[in-house]
Amino acid sequence: MQGILNSWKEIAAYIGRGVRTAQRWERDLALPVRRPRGKKRSAVIAVPSEIDAWLRRCPTRDDEKEDRSAENRSTAPGWEKTRQETRQLFSGAEMLHDTTSKLPANMQRAATLPEKMARNRIASN
């Protein structure tokens, strides 16, 4: 078993991410980090077994159960907002896909419009 991780750099290396990502995960997803002095900006330590357990139940995993959403909201304040924003982005992407799928047909109609207008002018004279 590996000993205690004594810095953000060691914690980040252990989880295979950058320091800022590890700090963000602590803030947003409740990565289990301890602060011996109890102050928000003090030195940090972490226990590898706690991090391993957290990674197994991490709320970012695809197989996360919906019944954990209340727990996630209480332990990770930004999680629900992130989920809502993701839903909005997905909805916007669907609308964009629908619009762009109609684009070739609209361009075809626009390309034939001058010809149709010319025929209408000849027919009306």
C-alpha positions as CSV (number, residue, x, y, z in Angstrom):
1,M,0.0,0.0,0.0
2,Q,1.2,3.5,-0.9
3,G,1.6,6.0,2.0
4,I,-0.2,9.3,2.4
5,L,-0.1,11.7,-0.5
6,N,1.4,15.0,0.8
7,S,0.7,17.6,-1.9
8,W,-1.5,18.5,-4.8
9,K,1.2,17.4,-7.1
10,E,1.3,13.9,-5.6
11,I,-2.5,13.6,-5.5
12,A,-2.7,14.7,-9.2
13,A,0.0,12.2,-10.2
14,Y,-1.9,9.5,-8.3
15,I,-5.2,10.1,-10.2
16,G,-3.4,10.7,-13.5
17,R,-4.6,14.3,-13.9
18,G,-3.2,17.8,-13.6
19,V,-3.1,19.7,-10.3
20,R,-5.8,22.1,-11.3
21,T,-8.1,19.2,-12.3
22,A,-7.5,17.6,-8.9
23,Q,-8.3,20.9,-7.2
24,R,-11.5,21.3,-9.3
25,W,-12.5,17.7,-8.5
26,E,-12.1,18.5,-4.8
27,R,-14.2,21.6,-5.1
28,D,-16.9,20.3,-7.5
29,L,-17.0,16.5,-7.0
30,A,-15.8,16.1,-3.4
31,L,-12.5,14.4,-4.1
32,P,-11.4,13.1,-0.6
33,V,-8.7,15.5,0.4
34,R,-7.8,16.5,4.0
35,R,-6.4,19.7,5.3
36,P,-4.6,19.1,8.6
37,R,-4.9,22.8,9.6
38,G,-8.5,22.9,8.7
39,K,-8.2,26.0,6.7
40,K,-9.5,26.4,3.1
41,R,-6.1,27.3,1.6
42,S,-3.8,25.2,3.8
43,A,-1.6,22.2,2.9
44,V,-3.4,19.0,1.8
45,I,-3.0,15.3,2.3
46,A,-4.9,12.4,0.9
47,V,-5.2,8.7,1.5
48,P,-4.8,6.5,-1.6
49,S,-7.5,4.0,-0.5
50,E,-10.0,6.8,0.0
51,I,-9.2,8.2,-3.5
52,D,-9.6,4.7,-5.0
53,A,-13.0,4.3,-3.4
54,W,-14.0,7.8,-4.6
55,L,-12.9,7.0,-8.1
56,R,-15.0,3.8,-8.1
57,R,-18.2,5.8,-7.2
58,C,-17.2,9.0,-8.9
59,P,-20.3,10.9,-10.1
60,T,-18.7,11.4,-13.5
61,R,-18.9,7.7,-14.4
62,D,-21.4,6.8,-17.1
63,D,-22.9,4.0,-15.0
64,E,-23.8,6.4,-12.1
65,K,-27.3,5.6,-10.8
66,E,-29.9,8.3,-10.6
67,D,-30.7,7.5,-7.0
68,R,-27.3,9.0,-6.1
69,S,-28.2,12.4,-7.5
70,A,-29.4,13.7,-4.1
71,E,-26.1,12.6,-2.5
72,N,-24.1,14.2,-5.3
73,R,-25.9,17.5,-4.9
74,S,-25.1,17.5,-1.2
75,T,-21.4,16.6,-1.6
76,A,-20.8,18.5,-4.9
77,P,-22.6,21.8,-5.1
78,G,-21.9,22.5,-8.8
79,W,-22.9,19.0,-10.0
80,E,-26.6,19.7,-10.6
81,K,-25.8,22.9,-12.5
82,T,-23.3,21.1,-14.6
83,R,-25.9,18.4,-15.5
84,Q,-28.5,21.1,-16.4
85,E,-26.0,22.9,-18.6
86,T,-25.0,19.6,-20.3
87,R,-28.7,18.9,-21.0
88,Q,-29.1,22.4,-22.5
89,L,-26.0,21.9,-24.7
90,F,-27.3,18.5,-25.9
91,S,-30.6,20.1,-26.7
92,G,-28.9,22.9,-28.7
93,A,-26.8,20.3,-30.5
94,E,-29.9,18.4,-31.5
95,M,-31.5,21.6,-32.8
96,L,-28.3,22.5,-34.8
97,H,-28.2,19.0,-36.3
98,D,-31.9,19.3,-37.4
99,T,-31.2,22.7,-39.0
100,T,-28.0,21.5,-40.8
101,S,-29.7,18.4,-42.0
102,K,-32.3,20.6,-43.8
103,L,-29.6,22.8,-45.3
104,P,-28.9,20.8,-48.6
105,A,-32.6,20.8,-49.5
106,N,-32.9,24.6,-48.7
107,M,-29.8,25.3,-50.8
108,Q,-31.2,23.3,-53.7
109,R,-34.4,25.3,-53.6
110,A,-32.5,28.5,-53.4
111,A,-30.4,27.5,-56.4
112,T,-33.5,27.0,-58.5
113,L,-35.3,30.1,-57.4
114,P,-34.0,32.5,-60.1
115,E,-35.1,30.1,-62.8
116,K,-38.6,29.8,-61.2
117,M,-38.9,33.6,-60.9
118,A,-37.9,34.0,-64.6
119,R,-40.5,31.5,-65.7
120,N,-43.2,33.2,-63.6
121,R,-42.3,36.6,-65.2
122,I,-42.6,35.0,-68.7
123,A,-45.9,33.3,-67.9
124,S,-47.4,36.6,-66.4
125,N,-46.6,38.6,-69.6
